[in-house]
Amino acid sequence: MEIKKITVNINGNEYILKTDYPEDYILKLTDHLNSVISGISENYSKLSTQMILVLSALNIADELFISKEENSALKKEIVSLKSKLNTSDEKIMELTEEVERLKEELKASREELEEYINTFDDVG
């Protein structure tokens, strides 16, 4: 990807970013950052700009850590489900083999029964 310059506005200040990320993605990031900054500014109007930015960074770091923990838990669940699925697949294969074996037994029993019936037909 090519590096491009994107102008963004964060907390009323313009910044020129050099990035290879799509512009719409960068704008989503800055919108989120501005939203967090705005929320803290509204709730804590007496804080300095620096303190608001630090608290915003902490809030976003918290979101990141929570997302990572959720992601890790989901990965563990996926591994567990895959293991259960593999176990289920093995059981299905065993049952399929058992069904085939029983079909063969049934076929053999039918043939045996037909022979038995035919012996009575031959006698009568």
Secondary structure by P-SEA (a helix, b strand, c coil): cbbbbbbbbcccbbbbbbccccaaaaaaaaaaaaaaaaaaaaacccccaaaaaaaaaaaaaaaaaaaaaaaaaaaaaaaaaaaaaaaaaaaaaaaaaaaaaaaaaaaaaaaaaaaaaaaaaaac
